[in-house]
C-alpha cells in the first residue's frame, strides 16, 4: 500500500511537471525552457551524486551504451516538450503511456527476451490505441500529432539503453546525465529555430522552478515506490499519470476530451496491464518436473 501511494504521488508529480513545462513554453522559447529545466535538474542530481559519494565523470559515464542512452534522451525530451508545447497535454500524456509496451517489444527484438503471441497481440493492441488517439486518417490530423509518438519512442529507447548501462553508475549519475541531455536538446533546438533567448520574468522563473521541483519530487517518489513495494504490485499504478494528465489538461488548459481519446487510452492501458500480468505470471511459474 505504501509503495502504491508513492507511485501515485510520483505520477501526479510528473503530470504537474509536464503542466509547468507546457505553461513555461507559452512564456519562453521552447529551447530556453529545455535549457532551464535541464540546468535545474542537473544541479539537483549532481548535488545528490556528490552527497552520495558518486563520481560524476568516469570512463563508464561516456561508454558507448551511455552515449546511445543520451542520444535517445535528447530525442525523447526534445520531441515530448514540443508535444507538450504544441499539442494538448491530455493526448501527449496518453501517448506516453505506450512507452512500456514499446520497451517490451524492444527487449524481445534487441535482448532476445521471450515474448509469446499473447503479449505480441497486446503490443499490437497498444499501438492501435496510439493510432486511434492521433487519428492519422482524420481531417484534423497534422504532423504535430507525431511529436509525442517520436518522444515516446525516444523514452523507450532510453529505458532499453538504461538496462544495458554500466551497473556501477548510480541512479543519481544517470539522472545527472539525463538532464545534461535535456540541456543539449535545448541548445540544439535554440540554434535550429533561431529563437533568441529572453530574460525570464518572475512568472516564467516560477514556472521553470515548479517544473524542476515537481520533477525531482516525482523522481524521488518513483524510487521510493520501486524500493518499498513489489515491482509487480506498484508498476500498474504508473497509469495513474494518464488520469492526472487528462485532469490537468481539462482544468488548467481547458482541453476537451473526445471519444477517440478515451478509446485509445483504454486500449493502451489494458494492453499494458495485460503485458505486466503475463510477465508476473511467468516469473511465478514453477517447473512441474522439480
C-alpha positions as CSV (number, residue, x, y, z in Angstrom):
1,X,0.0,0.0,0.0
2,X,2.8,2.4,0.9
3,X,4.7,1.6,-2.3
4,X,1.5,2.1,-4.4
5,X,0.9,5.5,-2.7
6,X,4.4,6.6,-3.6
7,X,3.9,5.5,-7.2
8,X,0.7,7.5,-7.4
9,X,2.5,10.5,-5.9
10,X,5.2,10.1,-8.5
11,X,2.8,10.0,-11.4
12,X,1.0,13.1,-10.0
13,X,4.3,14.9,-9.8
14,X,5.3,14.0,-13.3
15,X,1.9,15.3,-14.6
16,X,2.3,18.6,-12.8
17,X,5.9,18.8,-14.1
18,X,4.5,18.4,-17.7
19,X,1.9,21.1,-17.0
20,X,4.6,23.6,-15.8
21,X,6.7,22.8,-18.9
22,X,3.7,23.4,-21.1
23,X,2.9,26.7,-19.3
24,X,6.5,27.8,-19.5
25,X,6.6,27.2,-23.2
26,X,3.9,29.9,-23.6
27,X,6.2,32.4,-21.8
28,X,9.7,31.4,-23.1
29,X,11.2,30.0,-26.3
30,X,11.0,26.2,-26.2
31,X,14.8,25.8,-26.4
32,X,15.1,28.0,-23.4
33,X,12.5,26.0,-21.5
34,X,14.6,22.9,-22.0
35,X,17.8,24.7,-21.0
36,X,16.4,26.0,-17.7
37,X,14.8,22.6,-16.9
38,X,17.9,20.7,-17.7
39,X,20.1,23.1,-15.7
40,X,17.9,22.9,-12.6
41,X,17.5,19.2,-12.7
42,X,21.2,18.7,-13.4
43,X,22.3,20.7,-10.4
44,X,19.9,18.8,-8.2
45,X,21.2,15.4,-9.3
46,X,24.8,16.5,-9.3
47,X,24.3,17.5,-5.7
48,X,22.7,14.2,-4.8
49,X,25.5,12.3,-6.5
50,X,28.2,14.2,-4.6
51,X,26.4,13.7,-1.3
52,X,26.2,10.0,-2.1
53,X,29.9,9.8,-2.8
54,X,29.4,9.1,-6.5
55,X,31.8,10.2,-9.2
56,X,30.1,12.2,-12.0
57,X,32.9,12.0,-14.6
58,X,34.2,8.5,-15.2
59,X,35.1,6.4,-18.3
60,X,31.9,4.4,-17.8
61,X,29.8,7.5,-18.0
62,X,31.0,8.1,-21.6
63,X,30.8,4.4,-22.6
64,X,29.1,3.6,-25.9
65,X,25.9,2.5,-24.1
66,X,25.7,5.8,-22.2
67,X,26.2,7.7,-25.5
68,X,23.3,5.8,-27.0
69,X,21.3,6.5,-23.9
70,X,22.0,10.2,-24.1
71,X,21.1,10.3,-27.8
72,X,17.7,8.7,-27.0
73,X,17.2,11.1,-24.1
74,X,17.8,14.1,-26.3
75,X,15.3,12.9,-28.9
76,X,12.8,12.0,-26.2
77,X,12.9,15.2,-24.3
78,X,13.0,17.5,-27.3
79,X,10.0,15.9,-29.1
80,X,8.0,15.4,-25.9
81,X,8.5,19.0,-24.8
82,X,7.5,20.1,-28.3
83,X,4.4,17.9,-28.0
84,X,3.6,19.5,-24.6
85,X,4.0,23.0,-26.1
86,X,2.1,22.5,-29.4
87,X,-0.5,19.8,-28.7
88,X,-3.0,19.1,-25.9
89,X,-1.5,17.8,-22.6
90,X,-4.1,15.1,-22.4
91,X,-3.1,13.5,-25.8
92,X,0.6,13.7,-25.1
93,X,0.1,12.1,-21.7
94,X,-1.9,9.3,-23.2
95,X,0.6,8.5,-26.0
96,X,3.4,8.5,-23.4
97,X,1.7,5.6,-21.7
98,X,2.6,3.3,-24.6
99,X,6.3,3.5,-23.6
100,X,6.3,0.3,-21.5
101,X,4.7,-1.6,-24.4
102,X,7.5,-0.4,-26.8
103,X,10.1,-1.4,-24.2
104,X,8.7,-5.0,-24.1
105,X,8.8,-5.2,-27.9
106,X,12.3,-3.7,-28.0
107,X,13.6,-6.1,-25.3
108,X,12.3,-9.0,-27.4
109,X,14.0,-7.8,-30.5
110,X,17.2,-6.5,-29.1
111,X,17.9,-8.6,-26.0
112,X,16.2,-11.8,-27.1
113,X,13.7,-11.9,-24.3
114,X,10.9,-14.4,-24.8
115,X,7.5,-12.7,-25.7
116,X,4.7,-15.1,-26.5
117,X,1.9,-14.5,-29.1
118,X,-0.4,-13.2,-26.4
119,X,1.9,-10.4,-25.4
120,X,2.7,-9.6,-29.1
121,X,-1.0,-9.3,-29.7
122,X,-1.3,-7.0,-26.7
123,X,1.6,-4.9,-28.1
124,X,-0.3,-4.5,-31.3
125,X,-3.5,-3.5,-29.5
126,X,-1.5,-0.8,-27.7
127,X,-0.2,0.5,-31.0
128,X,-3.8,0.6,-32.3
129,X,-4.7,2.7,-29.3
130,X,-1.9,5.2,-30.2
131,X,-3.3,5.3,-33.8
132,X,-6.8,6.0,-32.5
133,X,-5.5,8.9,-30.4
134,X,-3.6,10.6,-33.2
135,X,-6.2,9.7,-35.9
136,X,-3.9,9.7,-39.0
137,X,-6.9,9.5,-41.3
138,X,-8.9,12.3,-39.7
139,X,-9.2,15.7,-41.4
140,X,-7.7,17.4,-38.3
141,X,-4.5,15.3,-38.4
142,X,-1.3,17.3,-38.5
143,X,2.4,16.5,-38.3
144,X,2.3,17.8,-34.8
145,X,0.4,14.7,-33.8
146,X,3.5,12.7,-34.3
147,X,5.7,14.7,-31.9
148,X,4.5,12.8,-28.8
149,X,4.9,9.5,-30.7
150,X,8.6,10.3,-31.5
151,X,9.1,11.4,-27.9
152,X,7.6,8.1,-26.7
153,X,9.9,6.0,-28.9
154,X,12.8,8.1,-27.6
155,X,11.9,7.3,-23.9
156,X,11.5,3.6,-24.8
157,X,15.0,3.7,-26.4
158,X,16.4,5.4,-23.3
159,X,14.9,2.8,-21.0
160,X,16.3,0.0,-23.1
161,X,19.7,1.6,-23.1
162,X,19.5,2.1,-19.3
163,X,19.1,-1.7,-18.9
164,X,22.5,-2.1,-20.7
165,X,24.1,0.8,-18.9
166,X,27.1,0.0,-16.6
167,X,25.9,-1.2,-13.2
168,X,28.5,0.9,-11.4
169,X,26.7,4.1,-12.4
170,X,24.2,5.2,-9.7
171,X,20.7,6.5,-10.2
172,X,21.9,10.0,-9.4
173,X,24.6,9.8,-12.0
174,X,22.2,8.5,-14.6
175,X,19.8,11.3,-13.7
176,X,22.6,13.9,-14.0
177,X,23.4,12.8,-17.5
178,X,19.8,12.6,-18.4
179,X,19.4,16.3,-17.5
180,X,22.6,17.2,-19.3
181,X,21.0,15.6,-22.4
182,X,17.9,17.9,-21.9
183,X,20.3,20.9,-21.9
184,X,21.9,19.7,-25.1
185,X,18.4,19.3,-26.6
186,X,17.5,22.8,-25.7
187,X,20.8,24.2,-27.1
188,X,20.3,22.3,-30.4
189,X,16.7,23.4,-30.8
190,X,17.6,27.1,-30.0
191,X,20.3,27.0,-32.7
192,X,17.9,25.3,-35.2
193,X,14.9,27.6,-34.6
194,X,17.0,30.7,-34.4
195,X,15.0,32.0,-31.4
196,X,16.9,34.4,-29.2
197,X,17.0,33.7,-25.5
198,X,15.0,36.2,-23.4
199,X,15.3,37.3,-19.8
200,X,12.6,35.4,-18.0
201,X,10.1,37.3,-15.9
202,X,9.1,36.2,-12.4
203,X,6.2,34.1,-13.7
204,X,8.5,32.2,-16.1
205,X,11.0,31.6,-13.4
206,X,8.4,30.3,-11.0
207,X,7.0,28.0,-13.7
208,X,10.5,26.7,-14.5
209,X,11.3,26.2,-10.8
210,X,7.9,24.4,-10.4
211,X,8.8,22.0,-13.2
212,X,12.2,21.2,-11.6
213,X,10.7,20.9,-8.1
214,X,7.9,18.6,-9.1
215,X,10.2,16.6,-11.4
216,X,12.6,16.0,-8.6
217,X,9.8,15.1,-6.2
218,X,8.3,12.7,-8.7
219,X,11.7,11.1,-9.3
220,X,12.3,10.6,-5.6
221,X,8.8,9.2,-5.1
222,X,9.3,6.8,-8.0
223,X,12.5,5.5,-6.4
224,X,10.7,5.1,-3.1
225,X,7.8,3.2,-4.8
226,X,10.2,0.8,-6.5
227,X,12.1,0.1,-3.3
228,X,9.2,-0.1,-0.9
229,X,6.7,-2.3,-2.7
230,X,6.9,-5.3,-5.0
231,X,7.5,-4.2,-8.6
232,X,4.6,-6.2,-9.9
233,X,2.3,-4.6,-7.3
234,X,3.3,-0.9,-7.8
235,X,4.0,-0.7,-11.5
236,X,0.4,-0.8,-12.6
237,X,-0.1,2.5,-10.8
238,X,2.1,4.2,-13.4
239,X,-1.0,4.5,-15.5
240,X,-2.5,7.0,-13.0
241,X,-0.3,9.5,-14.8
242,X,-2.8,9.4,-17.6
243,X,-5.6,10.4,-15.3
244,X,-3.6,13.2,-13.8
245,X,-2.5,14.4,-17.2
246,X,-6.1,14.4,-18.6
247,X,-7.4,16.1,-15.5
248,X,-4.8,18.9,-15.6
249,X,-5.4,19.3,-19.3
250,X,-9.1,19.9,-18.8
251,X,-8.8,22.0,-15.6
252,X,-5.7,24.1,-16.3
253,X,-5.7,24.4,-20.1
254,X,-9.4,23.9,-20.9
255,X,-8.9,20.9,-23.2
256,X,-11.8,18.8,-24.4
257,X,-11.7,15.1,-24.2
258,X,-13.0,13.3,-27.3
259,X,-14.3,9.7,-27.6
260,X,-11.2,8.7,-29.6
261,X,-9.0,9.8,-26.7
262,X,-11.0,7.6,-24.3
263,X,-11.0,4.6,-26.6
264,X,-7.3,4.9,-27.5
265,X,-6.2,5.4,-23.9
266,X,-8.2,2.5,-22.7
267,X,-6.6,0.2,-25.3
268,X,-3.1,1.3,-24.2
269,X,-3.8,0.8,-20.5
270,X,-5.5,-2.6,-20.9
271,X,-2.7,-3.9,-23.2
272,X,0.0,-2.6,-20.8
273,X,-1.7,-4.1,-17.8
274,X,-2.1,-7.4,-19.6
275,X,1.6,-7.5,-20.6
276,X,2.6,-6.8,-17.0
277,X,0.3,-9.5,-15.7
278,X,1.8,-12.0,-18.2
279,X,5.3,-11.1,-17.1
280,X,4.4,-11.6,-13.4
281,X,2.7,-15.0,-14.1
282,X,5.8,-16.3,-15.9
283,X,8.0,-15.2,-13.1
284,X,5.9,-17.2,-10.6
285,X,5.6,-20.3,-12.7
286,X,7.0,-23.5,-11.1
287,X,8.8,-26.1,-13.2
288,X,6.5,-29.2,-12.9
289,X,9.5,-31.6,-13.2
290,X,11.0,-30.3,-9.9
